[in-house]
Amino acid sequence: MSGPRPRTEAPRATSPGQDSATDVVRWAAFSCVLVPVVLLWYGSSPAGAVGTALGLAAVTTVCRILLRQSERGAARMRAEERSRRRGAHHGRPHGRHHRAGAGAHRGGRHSGGNTPVG
C-alpha cells in the first residue's frame, strides 16, 4: 500500500524572518491581482477594478519597502550585538558585581572623609 510520502524540506538559505516577509509580499501581490478579478466577476466597473488594483499595488510597494528596511535594521543590530559581545570586554569581567576594588564608587554624594553629613 503506497501512501503519501512525508515531504522533507530542503534547508533554506535565508532566515525565517526573511521568509515570512517574502511570503507577506507574495500574498499581497497575489491579492493585487485577485481582488480586481473578483470585483469584475461581481459586476464592478473596469475603472473601479483598475483603481483598486493600483491602490493595492501602491500599498504593497510601500509595505515591501518598509519590511526590507526593517530587515536591514534588524540585521545591523544583530551584527552590532555580536561584535559587541565578542570584543567589548576582552576577557575582563564587567557588570555591577565585578567592580574594581572593594567599595569603589559607593556612597553616591559623599566626596570623601569619614565625617558624617549633617
N, C-alpha and C positions, 0 to 999 in steps of 0.2 A: 504494500500500500504506500503510495507516494503522496506525501502531504507537502504543504508549503515549506520551503526551506527557510530557516532563520537567516535573516539578512544581516551580514556583518558590515558594519560601517567602516569605510576607509578613514584613516586618520586625516584630520583636517589640518590644513596649513595655517589657517587663521584662528584667532581666538574666538571663544563663544560669543563675546560681546560684539565682535565684528559680524559674525554670522547672523545674530539676531537683528542688527541694524540693517544688514543687507536684505534679510527676509522682510523687514518692515517696508523697505523701499520697493522691493519687488511686489508686495501685496498692494502698495499704494499705486504703483504703475499699472498693475492689473485692474484696479478699480477705476483708474482714469479711462480705461477702455470699456470696462463692463458697465459702468453707470450710464454713460450716454447711450449704449446699445439698449439697455433696459428702458431708458426714457423714451427712445424711439419706438421700442416694442409696444409700450403702453400709450402711444399716441402723442407724445410731446412734439413740439416743433423741432425741426432740424437745427434752427438757430439756437434754440434753448439747449439742445443737447451739445452743440459745439461750444457754447459758452460755458456749460458745466464742465466739459472736458478740459477747456483751457484753464478754468479756475482750479480744478483738481490738479492739473499738471503744475500750475504755479505753486500751489501749497506743497505738493510732493517735492518739487525742486528746492524750496526753502527748507523743508524738513530734512532733506538729504544733506544739504549744506550744513545745517546745524548739527546733525548727527556726526558728520565727518569731523567738524571742528571739535565736538565733544570727545570723539575717539582720540584725536590727536592730543588734546589736552590731557586726557587720562593717561595716555601712553607716556607723555612727557613727565607727568607727575610720578608714575611708576618708575621711570628711569632715574629721576632725581632721588627718589626714595631709596632705590637700590644703591646708587652711588654714595648717598649719604650714609647708609648702613655699612658699606664696605670701607670707606675711607675716612669717616668722621673722627673716630677716636684712636685709631692706630693701636689697638690693643690696650689702651689705658682705660681703667674703669671710669664711668661717668654716672651722673644721676645724683639724686639727693643723698643717698646712703654712702657715697664714696667721696666725701669731701676731703680736701687737703687739710691735715692737722686736726687735732681734737678741739672742738668748739670754734672752728673758724667761721667767721661771718654770722655769729649768733648774737642775739641781743637787740637787733634792729636799730633803735635810736641811740643807744649808748655809744659814746665816742671813745671810751677808754676810762681807765681809772677804776678804783674799787669803791668810790663813794656812792652812796645811794642818791637817787634823784629825788629832789624834794623841795 
